Each structure stands twice: as structure tokens, then as C-alpha cells.
Amino acid sequence: MDDKDLEILKLLLFDGRMSYELIAKKIKLTPYLVKKRINNLVDMGVIMKFTTNLNFLMFQKSVCYTLADVKQGTDQQELIERIGQLDEVSGGAISLQNKMQIIHIYSDDYEFKKNLEKLMQFKEIQNTENFILLIPPDLDFKNKRLTKTDWKIVNCIKDNCRKTDVEIADELGISSKTVKRRLSYMRENNIILFMIDLDTSAADFLSYLLIVKFQRIASESFNKVMQIVKNYFYVWRVANQEAFIITVFINKLREIDEHVKEIENIPYVKEVISFVPTKMFYFENWIDKLIQSNAID
């Protein structure tokens, strides 16, 4: 992997359906080379799947990143796969640390507490720290309804958003014009999100989750953090405390320690947590089951 691959991944993370031609224009490569690089990323296992997700804001839901401390010697893969059977859990990651990342969805304080109670029933989990994501305004759901055809289209491309309009039309027995019109409607109203399931542990590059807690967030302090971590993907503001979660790409593990030491010296920084995943997991959850059930005639 190189910087061009990272640029491609950044674009696909926010639009997994983006055309080869548009990607090529943005990163100054030919469409042929873009397609070749994407196929290589798939073959490497970095891109696990091109996904179509329903915007969880449709269901008045929020997302929480939970960092769970697990007992030493725990088989983390076996544990995360058991946790992934919970309908509320959409993904997670294991690590060489005694920490595990769990991503879960909830609607209110009651559901949030119930989710945590379910997690704490796994005897390997000792305690948790929870970071509720503040969803950016550009993901706001516009109050629109889905037709039966919409549900079928979403189900058709749920595990491969890069299917063409013609391919979708042929599978569903409808016109490609209908597919194009309904996809445009759902995209424009933030009903569906085209993304990729990404396993950065399969890459030559390393990635880690950086959680920076502030005494109070000052723009100058946050800007200094972003100057230190140059190769970053996601940046999420945390709603339940003064903190940011940043996904960062690095070349060598020692860069993490270098980043943390620099960031700890920035004014108003209270604590820095780093989490290095060794494998990512994505689980079928209640939204996936809802899509399947509504797509059935």
C-alpha cells in the first residue's frame, strides 16, 4: 500500500459507489489504475466488502464506541464473535492489548444501559469506557419513506454497493431507470450510505484508534493534534465528554508512542488512549434483518 491507496480508501469510506473515473480525477490517476488498485485492496483483504447501509438516524438511533478491558489470556476472537450475536452490536475489533472495541447502536438512555448490561454479562469483560459519537450534520436524515421497491434495491446491494444500475435492475426485474431514480432519491435524502467494510490490519500500513480527551476543547489545541497525526481517516467528536476519536494510519508502531507523547504536551489535553486493532469484525444486526424482511414479497 502507498499514499495513493490511502487516498482511494478515504474516498470509498465516504462513498463506496464512487466511480473509477471520479476517483481517478480526484487523485490524478487513470481509471484503469484506480480499478487495478481497488481490486488489489480487495485481494489483500483490506477492503472486505462494499456495503450499503441504512442511515441509523432514520430509527432515532445513536452509535457508541465501547472500549472493553478484557481478562488477560482471553481468546478475543472467540469472544467478539459471541458478542457479535447481539442484535445491537454492528462491529468491533480485537487487539494485542487486553482491550477490545465494540460498536453498538441504541435509541435512548434505557437501551444504552441495557446494551452495557448485556456486554457486562460476558465474564471476560472486566469494565468498559464508552464514547458516544456526535453525528455530523451532513448525515442528518430527511424524514422520507421507503417504498417496497426501495427496500428491495437496498437488500440487493447491501453487500455490494458497486453493482451497476443494470445489474440491480436485472436481479429485481425492474427498469434501470427506476433503479437510478430511487437510488438518487435515497442518496439525496441521506436514507442510504455507501461505504466499505475495512480491515486495516490486512494492510502493509498499520492503523490505530486515537482517543484524545480534553479538559476543554479549544480549536487551537485540536488543530495541533491534527498536525501531529497527518495520515488520518475518521474524526469523530464524542457527545458524552470532551473528546475526539481519530483513526490514524502509520508506517511503524513506534509512531504511536511518538504521537501520544507529543499530544500529551498540548494545552488542555487531559488523557490520550491508543487502541491498535489486529482484526476488524462486522456483524449482521437488527437493521440488516429489517432490510431482509421488508424486501420479501
N, C-alpha and C positions, 0 to 999 in steps of 0.2 A: 504493500500500500504506500501511496505517496500523497502529497498535498492535493493533487487533482482528484484522487479517490475520496479524500475527506470532503472536498467541495461538492462532489456528486452526492455523497451521503447526506450532507447538510440539506441539500435541495430536496432529496427524496424523503427525508424525515418530515418535511412540511408539505410535500405534495408528491406522494408515491406514484401518481399518474402523470407526472410531468413528462412531456415528450422528449425523445432523444435530441430533437432539433433545438428545443428551447434550452435544455441543459447545455448543449454544445455552444450555443450562443453566449450563455452566461459565463462559462468557464473557458471559452476560447479553445475548443477542440472540435473535431469533426463529429457528426452524429455517429459515424461508423465506430470511431474510437470510444465514444461515450458508451455505446451499446456493448462493445467488447469489454470495457472496464466493468460495467454493471454485471454482465454475465460472469466475469471473473470473481466479483464480490459475492455473487450467489454461489458459485462453485466452492469458494473458500468457506462458506457458511457464515460470512459476516452479515449479509442480507438473508434472513431466514425466510421472510415472506413479505409480499406486498399486500398490505391489508386495507380493507375499507371498514372504518369504524363509525358507528352512530355516535353523534355528539351526546355525551352523557348529561349535558345540561338540559337536553330535552326532557329528562326524567328528574330534574331538580336534584342532581347528584353532585357530590364533591369527591375529590381524589385525595388520598393520604398516602404519603411515603412513610412506611414504618421501618425503622432500623431496630432489629431484634437482636439482643445479646443471647447467644445460644451456648449451651454447655460444651465444654471442651471435649473433643472426641466425637461429637455428633456427626452423623452422616448427613451432611447438609442437603445433598441432592435428594436423598430419600425423604427428608423432612419437608423440603419445599414442594415436592410432588404431592405429598399428603395435604399440605396447606392449600395447594392449588385446586384441590377438590371442592373447596368452599366456593359457593356461587359469587361471593362478594370479591374474591381475590382475582385480579386480572393479570398479575405478573409478579416477577421478583428476580432476585439474583443471589447467588451464593458466593462465598469468598474464602480466602485462606485465613482470614481473621475469624474470630469467634462472633462474627456478625453476619446477619442476613437481611436483605432488603425485601420488603413485601409491599406490593401496591394493591390497595383495596379501595372500593367505592362505597359511599354511604350517602344517605339523604338528610339526616338530621342528627342531633346530639345522641338521641336514643340509639339509632342504628350504629353510630360511631362507637359508642360504648359496647354495644353487642358484638361488633366486629373485634374489638380488643379482647373482650371476654372469650370469644372463640379462639383467638390466637393464643391466649394465655392457657388454654386447655391443653395445648401441646406441651408436654412436660419438659421438652428440650429447651423451650424458650424461658429465659430467666427474667428478663424485663424488656421493655420497649421504649423507644423515643419516637414521637410522632410528629410529622411535618405535613400539615395540610396545605395543598397547593393553592395559590391565588391565581385563578384562571384569567388570562389576559382578555381585555375587552374584544379583541378581534375574533375570539371564539364564541362570543355571545350567540345563543340560539335564537333565531327568529321564530316566533310562535306559528309554525305551519304544520299541516297534517301530511301524513304519508298515505298514498293510495296503495291498493293491493299490488299494482304493478311496481311501485317504488320498493316495497318490501322484497319482491322477487328479484329486482335488479340488485339490491344491496346484498341479498343472500348469494346471488350468482357470483359477485365479485368480492365477497367477504374475505376470501383467502388469496385473491389475485386481482388487485385493482388495476393491473395493467392490461387486462383483457380489452380488446377493441370494442367499439360500439357494435360492429358487425358480428363479432363473436358472441357478445351478450345477446343480441337480437336472435341469432340462430339458436342459441341454447333455450331461450324463453319463448320462441315462436312469435315474436313481435317485430315491428319495424325498427330499423336502426335510427330513423328519425325520432321515434318515440323514446328510444334509449338516450339519445343525445339530449333531447328536450328535458327529460326527467332528471338526468344526471346534472344538467346545468341548473335546474330548479333547486335540487338538493344541495349543490355546492354553494350557490349564491346565498342560500338561507342558512348556511352553516349546519345543515342537518347531517351531512356525512363528511368525514375527514379521510383523506387518502394518505397513508403513512407506510412505514416499513417496520417490521419486527427486526431488530438489530442486535446481533451478538458481537460486541466489540472484542470479546475475549478470543475470538477466532482470527483476529487480525494481527498483522505484524506490529501495528501500533497498540499501545495499551490505553486503557481508559480508566477513569476513576470518578467517583461521585464526591464532590467537594461541598460540604455544608459549612457556610460561614455565618456565625451568629454575631450580631452586633448589640452593643449597649443601646445604641440608637442608630438608625440607618441614615448616614449623610451621603449625598451624591458623590462628594469628593472621595470618601473612603471606598465606596462601591466601585468607582471608576478606577481606583488604584488596584483593587482586586482584579478587575478585568484586564488591566495592563499586564499583570503578572501571569494570568492564565490565558495565553493567546489562542491556543487551539481548543476552543470550547464549542459545545453543541447547544444543549438545552440550558436555559437560565430561567429558573422558577422562583418567584417571590413566595415566601411562606406566609400563610394567612394567620397562623396561630401564635407566631412570635416574630421578632425582628431578625429575619434570616433569609438567606438565599441558598438554593440548591443549584449547583452548576455541574454539568457533565463535561469533563475535560479529556482531551486526547494528549498523550505524551509518548516519547520515544523510549525513555528509560525510567525505571521505578524510582531512582533517586530524585527525579524531578518532583515527585510528590512531596518529599521532605523539604526540598528547596522552596517549593510553592508555599507550603504550610508555614515555614519559618518566616518568610517574607510577609505573608498575610497577617501573621500574629502580631507583627510590629506596626500594623496600620492603625491609626486612631479609631477608637470606638469598637474595634473588633474584640469580642468577648471570648469566643471559642471557635476553633476550627476542627471539623471532623472530616476524615477522608475514609472512603469505602472503596476497595478495589475488587470488582466482581471477577470471578473466574468463569462464570457461565450465567447467561440470561435465560429466563423462562417466561413463556406467555401461555396463559391458561384460558380455556373456554369459561365464560362466566354467564351470568343471567342475561346480559344483553345479547350475547351470541345465541342463546336458546330462544330469546324473544324474537330475534330475526328469523330463525328457522321456523318457528311456529306460525308466524304471521305470513311467511312466504308459501305456506301449504295451501293448496286449493280447498 
